[in-house]
């Protein structure tokens, strides 16, 4: 930053052209987060204190909510299924991650790939599969010993399937960071395997375990797809919002339920961030990477456990795929393509699928460019430190906002007659904006992580040579970070294809999306076509992910050669 002399020895900082442009960029990012997140949430919270005419009535809506047993009991139901699903998911995911990182079992690559399959499918898909497995006409309904799958049992099973890969990835990372010298010391002291596990393994992975717990709990607590399809009469908060808004057109009570749903999610998010801040480095410069040693008993046990979990995951996908081709379950099991004739079904046609492709593509392209540029300005920006700190904080917030809450907030904000941005309401643009805002945090953190790996000397040398920062950004930063940029784009595309909660209130008749069509067809009783559309979403994401996995190998070699000496 240059300085100019004023009067007798006084100096005043002179803002350079690069810094001025960066400030403009940060302001633009801030405006997006303000319009796409904070203002809609404010509009939603304000609505919870108003009556249907927009008059302020204080806490009357909240009093009505907590005095209505059917509504208030949904809090207990949501907490119950969230805790149960979290305990089961973390238990299975920890064993699975332990097998991938601490055993010598064969086919680790296959098991890792299978574990990631649920990410490619909408949360509606496992619920539909469970209907074919355990529903009234299910092939193994007797396995529930007379209990109904429509309720907490179905919700918990579906949520475990959907959240398993999220927990597994966190725990794999946590268990991979280990100093072998700790285990060598335990062996030298003749410490038993069980005691070593509780005194070395678990403490070393505790931050990952805690983070996985809060991530899974938040995902289950705020999910809409699974409980909507298979919840039956077992009400949870996310479904209550849908019923209040769509079923009864009671937007004020929908806003109240949204606030109630938001509070536990924010608390969970806050605790997780505090825990992550307290995490310390577990590896020193002299650490020795842990290499698992063959152990027939452990390796065989891990292979069996992972085989069972992988079989269940694949079975749920296969069942949905099989059901999508069955003519009339369970009376006519001939395989036909009529279930894929979406144009004759209630709830959505082929236009829904093409709309999803279009929305996901725009989200990936615009979202990636916007988020990565914003992360660059925050991480590599010059000056304006307070502004960059605020933007980083705002970029983390979307992770704490459930999709249902964000979607309903957009109704109150963008549908207001005085809003100058109201022209995007009921258009493809609002679907793209809400999806980018909803999945902003993970993409931002991915970009920041990639940028932190770049030496600050790149920018220092460019500044000394008077090269504009945007040329350095385009010629150096973007090529070096290209693998992460593509990773962000794929992440946004996949989530845009599978999301339901954030867009369920915002689509128009000509912008219906594939995931919404799955929900609508299921509501109309067309379960097989709903399974077909869900499988189409899964197949699209699977093809994209396969192309990404194969394509990035060569890209990694070309753009990351600087890492090798």
N, C-alpha and C positions, 0 to 999 in steps of 0.2 A: 504494500500500500504506500503510495507516494504521499509526501507532505508538502504543504506550501506555507511560506512565512507570512504572518499577518502582524502588522504593527511592529512593536519593539520586541522581537524575539518570540512572539506567540506563534504557535504552529497549529494548523488545523489539518486533520487527515483528509487526504484526497482519495475518493473512491475511484478505483480503476475501472476501465470498461468491462473487464471480465467479471469483477465483483458485482458491478451494477447488473450485468446480465444474469448472474447467478441469483441475485436477490429477486429479480423479476421472476425467475423460474421457481424459486421457493414460494413466492407469493401465489403463483398459479397453482402449485401443488396444494398449498394451504387452502385456497378457495375451493378446490375440488373436494377436499376432505371436509371443509365447512359445509358446503352445499350438499355433498353426498352422504354425510354422516351426522354432524352435530346439529344442524338446523332441522332435519327430519326428526331426529330423536327428541329435540325440544318441542316440536309440533305435536309429537305423539304424547309426550308427558303432559303437555298443556291440555290436550284433549281429554285426558283422564280426569281432569278437574272441571269439566264442562258438561252441560246437559246437551240434548239433541239440537237445541237452538243456538248453541255456542255460548251460553251464559255461564259464568263462573259459579260453581256450587260447592267449592271446597272439597272435603273428603267424603261427600255423600255417595259417590260411586264406589269408593273403597269400602264404605260401611255396608253398602248393599252387597258387594262381592263377598265380604267375610261373613255376612249373615245368611248367605245362601249355601247350605250344606253341599249341594251338588257341585258347585263351583269351588268352594274352599277345599273340598276333599281331593280335588285334582292336585293340589300341592303335595299332599301326602302320597298320592299315587305316583307322581313324577319322581319324588325323592326315593320312593321304594324301588321302582324299577331301575333308577339310575345307580343306586348303591349296589343292587344285586348284579346288574350288568357289569359295573366297574370291577367288582371283586372277581367275577368269573373271567372277564376279559384279561385283566392284569395277570391272573394266575396262569392262564393258558399262554398268554403272550410271553411271559417271563420264561417259562419252560422252553417255548419255541425259540426265543432269542438266545437262551443259554445253550441250546443244542447247536445253533448256528455259529456261535462264537467260542464255546468252551468244549466242544466235543469233536471227534474225528469221524462222525457218521458220514456215510456217502450221500451223494445227490443233494448237497447243500444248495447249489444253485437252483435246482428244480424246486426245492422246498421254499426258498426265498421268493421265487417268482410266483408260486401258488399263493403264498401269504399275501401278496399285493393285489390279487385278483379283486377283492371286494371294493377297492378304491375305484375301479373302472365301472362299477355298476351303481345305479341309483339305489338309495336305501329302500325303495319300494320293492325291488327285485327279491331280496331274501324273504320279505313278508309274503309275497305271492307264492314263492316256492314252498314256504311252510304251510300254506293253505292246501297245496297239493299233497304234501307229506302227511299233515296231521288234521286237516279240515274234516268236515262231515263226510266227505267222500275220499279222504286221504288214504294213501296206500299203507301207511303204518300208524294210523290213528290210535290203534290199540296200545301203542307204546306209551301213551300218556295216562294209561290206567283210568280211563273215564274222564279225565280232566279236559277242559276245552283249550284249544290253542288260541282262541279269540279272547285275549286278555293279557294279564301280566306274563304268563308263560311265553306266549308268542312274542310279546314285545321284547322280553329279555333275550330270547334266542336270536331274534332278528338283529337286535342292537349289538350283541356279541359278535355276530358275523360281520356287521358293518364297521365296527370300531376296532376290530382285531388288528388290521394292518397298521393303523395309526399308533397303537401301543407297541406293537412289535418293532417298528422302525426306531422309536425312541429308545426302547430297551436294548436293541442291538447296538446302538451307538454308545449307550451307557456301559454295556458289558465289554465293549471293544477296547475301552480305555482302561488298561490294567497294567500294573508293573509286576512282572514275573518274579522280582526279588521278594515280594511279600509272600508269595506262595512257597518260594524256596526257604524262606525263614520259617514259615509254618511247618514245612516238612522237616527241617532240621530240628525243630523243637518237638517233633513227633505229635503234632496237633492232629486230631482226628479230622476226617473229611467234613463231617457235619459241623464241627466247631469252626473249621476254616471257612466254611460257607457263610456262617452267621457273623464271623468276626472280620473277614476280609472281603468276600464277594459282595454281600449285601451292603455293607457300609460304602464300598467303592461305587456301587450303582444306585445309592439311595436317592440322589437328586434326579436321576433318570426315572426311577420308579415313582417318585412323588409327582414329577411332571406328567408322566403317563397317566397316573390316577386322575389328575385334574383335567387333562385333555379328554379322556374317555368319559368322565362324569359330565363334563360340559356338553360333549357331543350327544350323549344319550338324553340328557335333561332337556336339550333344546330341539331334538330331532322331531320331525313331523311325519315323515314318510312311513316308517314302520308302524307307529301306533295308529295312524290313520287307516291303514289297510287291515291290520290284524288286531287292533286294540279292542274291538267290539264295544261293549258298554263301559269299558274301563277307561275313564276319562283322564287325560293328562293335560298339562297346561297348553302345550302347542296346539293340540286338537281343539281345546276350548276356544282359543283365539279364532281358529277357522270357523267354528260353529257360531260364535258371536257375530263375526263379520259377514260370512257368506250365508249362514243359515238364518240368522235373525236380523241382520243389518244393524246390529247394535254396536256401532263403532266406538262409543264411549266405553262400554264394558270391555270391548276388545282391547282398547288402550290400557285399561286397568290390568287385565290379565297379562298384557305385554310387559308392563312395569314389574309385575310379580315375577314373570319369567326372567326378566333381565337381571333382577337383583342377585339371585344365586349364581348366575353366570358371571357377573362382574366380581362377586366375592371369590369364586373359584379362580378366575383369571388373575385377580390381584395376589392371592396367596401363591399361585404358581410363579408369578413374576418375582415376588419376594424371595422365594426359594431359589430361583435361578440366580438372583443377585448374590446370594450367600454362597453359591457354589465356588469352590476354589479349584485351582489346577491340581489334578491328581497325578500328573506325570511330570517328572523333573527331566532335566537334560540328560541325566545319566540313567534314566529308566530303561528297563529291558522289556521289549514286547513279549507278551505271554503267547506262547505257542502250545496249544492243547496237545497232550500226549495220548496215544491210542490206549483205550481201556475198553475191553470187549463188553463188559457189563454196562458201563455208562453209555457207550456208543450204541449198543443194541437197544437199550431202554429209550434213549432219545429218538432213535429211528422209529421205534414203534409209536411213541407218543406223537411225534411230528407226522408220521404216516396217517394216524387217526384224524388229527386236526386237518391235515391237507385233504383227506378223503371227504370230510364233512364239507369243507369249502367248495371242493369240486362238485360234490353231489348237489349242493344247493344251486349252483350255476347250471349243471346238467339238467336238473329237474325243470327249471324255468325254461331252458331251451327245448326240452322234450314236450312240455305242456304247450309251448307256442305252436307246435305242429299237429297236435292231437285234434281230431275233428270235433268230438263231443265227449268230454271227460265225465264219468269213467265208462260210458256206455258204448261209445264208438271210438276206439283207439287208433283208427286209421290215420296215417300221417298225411296232412294236406297243407296247402299254402294259403287257404282262405283266411286264416287268422291274421295274415299280413296284408289283407285288403282293407287297410285302415280307413279308406274313404267311405266305406259303408257302415262304419262303426260310430257309435255315439261317443263324443268326447274328444275327437281329434282325428285328422286324416294324415296323409303323407306330407301335407303342408307343415304339420307340426314338426316332423322330423327335419325337413329342409330349413324351417325357421330356427331350430336348435343348432344346426350346422352353421347357419349364418350368424346367429348370436354368439356362438362359441368362438367362431373365427374372428369376429370383430373384437370380442373380449380379449382374446389372446394377443391380437396385433396391437390394438390401442392400449390395452392394459399393460402389456409388457413394456412398450415404449414409454408410457407415462410413469409406471412404477420404477423402472430401472433408472430413468432420468432423474426422478425424484430422489431415489436412493443415492445416486451419484452426487447430487447437489448437497444432500445432507452429510454424506461421508467425506467428500472431497472438496466441498465448498470453502470459499475463502471469506472470512469475516462473517458478520451477521449470525454470530454464534447462538444468540437467544432464539432467533427465528428458526434455525436448523434444529435446535433442541425441541422446540414446540412441534415442528413438523414430524420429527421422529416419534414423539409421544403420541401424536394424533394417528400416525401410521400403525401403531400398535393396538389402538383402541378397537378397530373392527373385529379383532379376534374375540372380544368379550361380548359382542352384540349378536344374538341369535338371528337367524335369517328371517323367521316369522316377524320378529320385532322390527327389523329393518324394512321389510316389505310393507308392513302396515304403516310405518312412519312415513314412507314415501307417498302413501295415499293422502295423508293429512297435509303433507308439505307441498307436493307438486300439484295436487288437485285443488289447492286453494285458489280462488278467483283472482287474488291480488298477487300471485306469484309470477314474476316475469319469466320463470323457467317452466311454467305450466304447459307450454306447447309440446314438451316431450312426453307428456302423460299419455298412456295407451299407445306408445310407439315402440319400435325396436330399440330406440336410443335409451329409453329409461331402463329396459331390461339389461342392456350392456352396462349402464352406469351402476345399477344396483349390484350386479354381479362383480364388477371390478371392486366396488367398495366392500362387498361382503368378503372377498378373498384377498383383500389388499395386504393384510399383515404378513402372511407366510411368504408371499412374493417379495415384499419389501425386505424381510429378514434374510431371504435367500440372496437378494441382490447385495445387501450390505455385507453379508459374509464373504461373498465373492470379491467385493471391492476392498475389504480389509486385507485380503491376501496380496494386493498390489502395493508395492513399495511406494511411499509418498514422493520418492525422488523423481518419479515419472512427471508429476505435476511441477515439481521444483525446477527440473531441467527445462521443461517447456516454458515456464514463466521466465527463467533467466534468458532464454533465447527469444522471448517476446512472441511465442506462438500462442494464438488465441486458445482458450481452454476448450472451446467446442471442437477445434481441430484435433487436439490431443484426445478428447473424448471419443471422436469418431474414428480416428486412425489407430489409437492404441488401446483405450479402455474397452471399447466395444469388441474388437477382435479377441482380446485376451479373455474377456468374460463371456464370450459367445456360448460356451457350454451351459453356463448358468442362465443366460438369457433364454436359450431354447428350453431349458428346464422350466423356467417360469411360464413360458408360453404354453407348454404342454400341461402344466399344472392348471392354468387358468382355463384352457380349453376343456379338459376332462371335467373339472368342477362345474363349468358352465353347462355341459351336457347333462350332468347328473342332478344339479340343484333343483329343488322343488320349493322349499320354504321361502326363499327370498323373492321368488317371482310369482307365487301362487295368487297374489292379490293384484298384480300389475299387468298381466297380459290382456290383450284385446282379442276379439274374435279372429282377426287376421294375423295375430302374432302368438298364437298358441304354441307352446313348446312341447317337445317329445315327453319330457318327464311329467309335465302337467297332463298330457294326454293319457299317460299310464294311469294317473290318479283318476281322471275323469272316466276312463273306460272301466276301471275297477268299480267306481261308484255306480256305473250303469249296469253292472253285472257281467260285463264282457271281460272275464278274467283271463281267458286264453289270449285274446288280442292285447290285453295289457301286458301279459308276459312276453308277447312277441315284440312290442315296442320297447320294453325294458331290455330285451336281449339285443335289439337293434342298437340301442345306446351303448350297451356293453361291447358289442362287436366293433362299433365305430371307435371307441376308446382303445380297445385292444389292438386294432390295426394301427392306430396312430402311435400308441406306445411302442409297438414292435418296430415301426419305422424309425421312431426316435432312438430306440436302443441300438439299432443297427447303424443308423446314420451318424450318431454321435461318436462312434468309435474312431472313424477316420477324422472327424472334426477335432476330437480331443488330441489326436496325434499332431495335427497341423497347427492348432492354435495354442497348444500348451507345451510346445517344444522348448520354450524359454525356461521351463522348470528344470530341464535336464542340463547337465554340464558335460 
